[in-house]
Amino acid sequence: MGAELGAEQPETIAAIVAAHRAGTVTPAQTVARTYQRIRDHNDPAIFISLRDEKDAIADAEKLASKDAGSLPLYGVPVAVKDNIDALGFPTTAACPAFSYTPTHDSTAVERLRAAGAIIIGKTNLDQFATGLVGVRSPYGIPKNAIREDLIPGGSSSGSAVAVGAGLVPLSLGTDTAGSGRVPAMLNNIVGLKPSLGMISTAGLVPACRTLDCISVFALTVDDAALALSVMTGPDQADPFSRDRPLGTITPFPINLRLGVPRNGQLIFFGDKKAEAAYGEALKRWTALGAELVEFDLEPFYETARLLYEGPWVAERYLVIKNLLASAPDSIHPVTREITAAGARLTAAETFSALYRLQGLRKIAERTFANIDALVLPTAPTAYTTAQVMANPIELNSRLGTYTNFVNLLDLCGLAVPAAMRADGIPFGITLLAPTGRDAQLASIGRVFHADTKLTVGAKGVAQAPLAPLPANSGDEIPIAVVGAHLSGMALNGELKTLNATLIEATRTAPDYKLYALKTTPPKPGLLRVEAGTGAPIELEIWSLSSSAFGKFVNAIPAPMAIGTIRLADGRSVKGFLVEPEVLGEARDITAYGGWRAYMKEAATA
């Protein structure tokens, strides 16, 4: 049944959807091929439960009645980590004694299905998503897709291996402390850890509820970003959900500034090949046109130590408290040892750690004031299964060197392959940026990954050329807004009526002052001052067609004007400025750093 259609080769989401829409392959043939690959690969530790093949094919056949053009994941087979609810499968979190049967899909899975995806199975994980190694499961150890003696990486082991081995082009993981990034590196695939709250966690077995994050594994950055766009959006069922528009993938920016740690701050645990591969990756970034800027990594390391030495372990304890009391032997001994420590933490210790974290978050904010993203090794080294079994806790914690701090600091992350070492071990880098910059990371990560010319996953398949971005450069004009036109503010509807798209949230260079004008509705005025004598002011960049831009600008009342605004990263964009003669009666609100913060205080006053 279509097995001749490249049965051994993994395909990207883009290639599968294109073939389905063109009618050269049917979704049912793709699903049948997926099951054939699973049989041929023959690793029973990847899936905890696999859907009956006939059911999955029947599901795929039903898609024939739908409009293929309106379904971004039309007929794409997907695997889901077994701590995320999917109707028709038990949820085990890799602990048989914990297993339950959900009555409906998690929000993430529901949105994937609505986009045309076919869920084919639930994948193995480090029990209760506690671990970065992939060896802590009663359901066996999935074999690393690249080198069988290596750990698969965890906790999302089965999901990463399923994509790396070419069984499915897309899988869901979770990422509280690196579980969506470390296994991506170890299986030569892309791991996208979105901004917290961007994908709803309704229907996820928690690890640390305040930090949990559903993540995406795919063969390319474009595939991962497409899957994220389908799942993103606020959800009433998840109190931690946030309205975080994804923004659009843009061309590689000029003046890109990437943060690299100061000399001597990187840790590779003696792995010279990993150290060399990181150095080569930095040379690649420079060749692509990025400027490398040193930053102090120590506060990030301190944040990472808070995760497992601080009160967040108590969140893991809460999840399995009852099981620890009733059936402690049903929990993996390493998971039990780590989690039981959470019972001893006091409220005073928790507040003490929260205060320290708040200070560290401010340091991170300052770090990003003149840097677009950090570029770090995804993990400092790689270990074999035998090494981890002999020293389970220490080697696991080493793997989180560059991942544990990310959610505590509310950053988004993108792990991309960077090299295949001479010893056959994959090496990857991770891009990190403040929350909301997911599209920016994808925009630069896709170019870097393509430039490596690495094959995707484990099957030696060449990357397809990067897809051209939607043609918007000719007709689309960006405009910066600082006040009532911001997302959720009084006049934002004017932009939406003109079909404007939010591109990114960023700040001006420190060359501006912001004033509250006496207008109805309230509006601010942004004034250019001598370089360095103002402050960085928060703004959003929206994109309008040229005709819509004309209409929008034409409707702007005095004392507003459109001028050129310099951004913190050196770029320039058209945007709102104010005519200085009206500022006599206006209040200087520069100290708030933006209109949103000022309006928030005004609302409570």
N, C-alpha and C positions, 0 to 999 in steps of 0.2 A: 504493500500500500504506500507507494511513493518512497520506499526505502532507498531507491536509487538517487534521490535528491540530496546527495552529499551526506550520507548517513553518518559519516565519521566526523564531519566538520561542525564546530559550533557556529551559530549565526547570531548576528546582532538582532536586537528588537527591530531596528530600522529595516534590516534586510527581510526579516520575517513578515513584517506588516506590509512592506512593499510587494512581496510575492503574493500575499493573500489578497491584497487589493487588486493586483493585476490579474489574479485568477490562475497564475502558473502553478500555485500550490494551494491546497485548501487547508483551513485550520484543522480539520480532522486528520489530514495527512501529517501535519506538523506534530500534532499530539501523539499520533501512532509512532512517529519517528522518535519522539522523546522517550516513550516507553521502551522502544527497541534499544536506544542508547543506554538507558538505565540497566536493562538486562545485560547488555554487552559489557558495561563498565563493572558490573557485579561487585558492588561494595555495599553490603547490607547495613552498614553503620551510617550511611548518609541520611536516609529517611527513617523517621520513627513510624510514620504511617504514610502509606501511598494509596492514592485513590484507585478504585477499580478502573482499569483501562477503558472498558466499554462505557462506563459512566462519563468519563472525561471526554471520550470521542463524541458521545451523544450531546454533551454540552457544546462542543465545538461545532457540531452540525447545526445546532439551533442558531448559531451566529449568522447562518446564511440568509436568514430573514431580516437581518439588521443592516443598517446603512454603514458599510465598512469605512467610509470617509469620516464618519462622526465618532468612530471609536479609535482612540490613539493606540490602544494595545490589542487591536483586532486579532484574536486567536493566539495570543502570546502565552506559552506555558510558563507558569510561575510556581516557585517553591516558597514556602512560608516557614520561618523559624517556629519551633513548637512551644513557644511561650506567647504566641499571638493567636487569638481565636479565629478559626475558620469553620464555618458551618459544615457539618458532615464529618468532622475529624475530632477525636478527643484532643484536649490540650494537656500535655504532660509536664512541661518545663523540665523534661528528662528525669522525672521522678514518678515511677508508676504509682506510688502510694498517694501522690498529690492529684493524679489525673481526674479530669472532669469533662463532661460533654457540654460544650457551649450551646446556647439556644439561638444565637445569631452570630453573624460575622463581626469581627472587629471593624471599626470604621475604615481603617487602612485597606483591609481585604475587600470590604464592600465597595470602596471606590475603585479598586483594581478591577473587580468583576464588572462594575458598571462601565469601565473603559474597554471591555472586551477581553480581559485576561481570563485564562483557564487555570484554576488552582489545581495542581496535580498531587501535592503532598506536603507533609510537615517534616521539617528537618531537625536533625540531632543538634544538641548544644551542650555546653558545660552546664551542669545541673543548676537550675534557677538562675541561669545567666551569670554565674559567679566564676569568672576565670577568663584568661586570654589565651588559653592553651588548646582547648578542644579535646582534652583527654579525660574529663571528669564526668563521664556519663555511663549509666548502666546499660545503655544501648550500643556500646562499643565505641571505637575511635575511628572516625572517618579518615580514610587515607588522603594525605595531602595530594592535590591534583598534579603537582609538579615533580615532587620527589617523595616517594612513599615512606622513607625513614623520617622525614620531617613531621613535626606536629602540624595539624591542619590549621591551627590558630583558633581562638575562641573569643567569646563564648559561641559566636555564630558559625560553628565549624561546618555543619552540614550544608548550610545555605551558601557559604563561600565555595566549598568544594563542588557543589552542584553546578555553579556557574563556571568555575575554573575548568572543570572536566567537560564542559560543553553539554551537560544534560538539559539545562534550561538557560535561557538568556537573561533571566531576571529572578532575583530572590530577595526576600525581606530578611534582614537581621535586626538586632537591636544593638544599641551602643550607649552604655552608661559610662564606661571607662575606657573604651577602645575596641569593643567587640565587633564594630562594623569596619574597623580600619586594619587592625593587626592581621586578621585572616585574609583580608583583601590583598595585602602585601604578600603573604605567604603562598597565595594561589595565583599571583600575577593577574589580578583583576582590579577593577575600580570599586572603591567603597565610599559611598556618599553619606556623611553624617550631617543631617540637616540641622538648621537652627532649632533649638528647643521649642516645642509647642507648634511647630509647623505641620507635622503629621500628628494627628490625634493618637493618643495612647489608650483610648477607650477600647477595651478588649485585649489589653496586654497584661500578662502576669507581671506585676512590678518587680524590679530589682531595687531601685531607689526612686520612689515616685517623683521626687522633686527634680531628678536628673535624667529620667528615662527618655529614650529617644528611639523610635523605629528608624532603621537605616536601610540603605539600598545597595545591593551588589549587582554589577553589570559588567559587560566586557568593555564598554566605552563610556566616556563621560556623557556624551550626548544621550545614550540610552538611560543612564542613571538619572539625568536631569529630566528626561521625559517622564519617567516613572514618578519622580518626585512631584512634577507638575500635576499629575493625575491625583495624587493622594493629598496634596497640600490643601489647607483651608481650615477655618475655625470649626469647632464641633462642640455643640452644647453638652454632649455626653462626657466631655473631658474637661475638668476644671483647670487643667494645666495648658489647655489649648490656647494658642495666640493667633491673631489675625496677621499672618506674615506673608504678604504677596511675594511670589517667587521672583518677579522681575524677568527680564529677557536676557538671553545669551547675546553678548555683544562681541564685536571684533576685538582682537588682542589690543589692550590699551597702550598708548604711548606714555612715557613717564611712569611705568609700573615700578613701584618700590616694594621690594620683598625683604622682610626681616630675617636675618640669620644670626644665630647666637654668637656672643663674643668668643674670641679665641680662648680655647681651653675649657669652655663650658659644656661641650658636647660629650656624651658618654656612649661608648660602643662596647664596653666590657671586653676590650682586647680584640675585637673583631676588626682587623685591618681591612678586610675586603669590603665590609659595610662602610667603613670610614672613607675608603677610596671611592666607592660608588656614590656616596653623598657629595664628595668633592666634585665628581664628574657631573652630577645633577646641577650643582650650582653653576658650573661652567656653561651648561646647556641653557640655563635661565639667562645668563649674561649674554650669550650669543643670540637669544631671542629678543634681547633689548631691555631686559629688566635691570634695574639698579639694585644692588644688594646693600642693605643698611644694617649695621650691627645693632643688636639690642641685648638687654640683660635677661637671660633665661632663668636666673636664680628664683625670682618671685613665682615663676610658673612651676618650677620644681617644688617650691614650698607648698603651693596650692595642691599639687599632686599628692604630697605626703598627707595632706588633710583628709583626702578621700578615704584611705584605708586606716589611717591612724586616728582619724577624727570620728565624729558622731554619725556620719552617713552609713556606717556599718549597721547602725540600729535600724535603718530603713530595710535592709536586707533581712535582719532578724524578724521584723514585724511580719514579713511575708510567710515565714515558715515556723513562726512561734508555736502554733498549735501542733504542727507535725513534730517539732523538736520535743514537745512534751509527751505526745502520744506514741510516736514511732520513730525515735531518733535514729535507729539503725537503717531506716529507709533512705536516709540522707547520706550522700557521698561523704566519706570521712574528712576530706580536705574542705569541702563546702561547710560541713558542720563546724569544723575548727574555726574557720574564718568568721562564720555568721554568729556563732554563740557569743563571741566577744561583744556583740551589739547589745546584749542584755544587761551588761554592766555599766553602760554609759549613763551619766546623770544629765539632768536638764541644764545644770550650770556649765558642764563641759560643752554641751551643745551650743549654748549662747556664746560662750567664749570662742568657739570655732567659727560661729557665724560672724562675730565681730572681726576676727582676723581675716576671714574670707572677704568681707566688704572692703577692707583695706587693700587686699591683693587685687580685687576687681578694679579699684581706682588706679592702681599701678598699671594693670593691663590696658585700661582705657588710655592712659598717657602713652603707653608703648605704641598703640595703634594711631596716635594723633598724626604721625607723619609716615606711616607704613600702611600699604594696602593689605598685605597678608604676610603671615610668617610661613617660611618653608623649612620643614623639619624632617628628619628621618621618620618614617611611619613607626618603625621599631628599631632598637639599636643593634639587634642581631637576630639570628634564628636558631632554634634548638631542635634536636631530634626528640622523638617520643621517649626514647630510652633515657635521655638526659633529664627530661621533665619528670619522668616517673621517679627518678632517683633524688630529685631536689624540687618537689612540686611548688612550694610556696615562693621560694626566693627567685627561681627562674621566671615564674609567672609574673612576679612584681617587676622584674627587669623589663619585660615586654611592654609594660605600661608607662615606661619612662617619658614618652612624648605624647601619651594619650590621656592619662588620668586627670589632668587639670582642665580639659577642654570644656566639659559641661558645667563644671563648677564656675567657670569664668564666662559662661553663656556665649561660647564661640560656635561657629559652624566649621565643618571640616570636610576636606575632600582628599582621599588617599588614592594616588595614581601610581602605576608601575613606573619605575625609573630605569631599571637595568636588570639583566640576567647575569649574575656573577659567573666567573669562570668555573666555580665549583657547582654550578647548576642550582644555586639558591637565588630566588627572586629578591630584589631590593626595591623598595618603594619610598616615595616622599609623600608628605601630607601638607596641604595648604590649610591654613587656619586664619579666620577673620572674625570680626565681631558679628553678633547675631544679625540676620537679615541680609547678609552679603553672599548668600548661596549662589546666586546667578553669576556674580562677579568671579567667585572661585571656579565655577564651571567654565566660564569664558576663557580663563587663563589655563586651567588644568587640561582642557581638551587640546589646546595647541601644544602644550608640553608633551602630553602622551603621544600625540601624532608624531611629534618631532623625534621621539625615541626610536621610531620604526620597529618597536617591539612587536612580536606576535601577541595575540590575545589569548588569555587562559593558558591551557596546557597542550592544546592540539596543534600548535605551530602554524596557526592561521594568521595571515598578514592582516593588518588593520586596513580597512577601506579608507580611501581619501576622506578627509573631513568634509562633511556635508556643508554646502554653502549656507550662510545664515540667511533668514528671510530678508529679501531685498527691502531695506528700509532707509538705506543711506541716501538714496536719491530723493525720496519723498518725505521722509520723516525728519522732524526737527526737534531736538531736545530743548526743554525749557526748565529752568530751576525755579522752584517756588519755596518761599520761606514762611508763609503765614496762613491765611484763611483757606488757601487752596491745597494745603497738606492733606494727606489721607485722613479721613474721619473728621475734618474741620468744616466750618460753615459753607465754604464755597467750593469744596472738592467736587461737588456734583457738576459744576461747570466744565471741569476737565473730562469727567466721565461721559457727559452728554456728547462731547466731541470725540469719543472713543480714544481718549489718551491712554497710554500705557505707562505704568510706573516702571522706571528703569532701575533706579537705586536710591537709597537714602545715604547721604554723605554730609560733609561740612565744607564751609568756605575756608579759604586761607585766613590767617589771623589779621586780616586787613579790613574788617568791617565792624560797624556798630549797628545795633538793632534798637528801634524806637517803637513804642506803642502809640499809634496815632489816634486822634479823637474822631473815629469814623463809626458808621453803623453799616454792617456788622463790624466789630473790632478788627483792625488790621495792623500789621507792623510795617515799618519802613526800614529797608536795609540801606545803609550808607557806606560807601567806600571811603576809607580814611588812609592815612599814610601807612605804608607797608609795615606790619608788625605792631602797630599801635592800637589795633582793634582786638577782636577775638574770633575764634572759629565759630561760626553760626550754623546750626543744623538746617539742612534743607533736603528736599526731594527733587530728583530729576525725572520729569515726565516726557514722553515722546508723543508728538502730534504730527499728523499729516500736514503738508505745507498749506493746504487750503484751510484746515482746522486751525493751524497756527495763526494764519491771517485773521480769521474770525475772532480768535481768542484775544490777540493783541489789540485789534481794533476796538474791542469792548472795554479795554482797561481805562478806568477813570483817573484823572489827575488826583493826587499828586504822584501817582505811580508812573513809572517809565520802564521800558525794557532796555537793559544795558548788558555789558559783558561781566560775568562774575567769575572770579578766580577761585578754584577749588583747592582744598587742602593738599591734594596730590599734584598740583601744578597745572591740571587741565583748566580750560576756560569753557564756559557755557553761557548762553543767553539766559537772562532771568530778570526778576523784579528788583528794581532799585527805587529809591524815593528821591523826590526833588528836595534839596536841602532847605529851601526857604520856609517849608511848613513845619520845621522841627522845633520852632520856638515854644509851642504849646505841648509838644510830645514828650513822653517819659522815656529816658534811656534805660532799656531793659537788657543791655548787652550781657550783663552778668548772668542772666538765666541761660545763656548759650543757645537759646532757640525759643520760638513762639509757643511751642507745645508746653514747655516747662512753665513759661510765664502764665499761660491760660489756665494751667492746672492749679497754680497757686491762686490766681484771680477767682477761680470757681469756688475755692474753699474759703476765701477771705470774706 
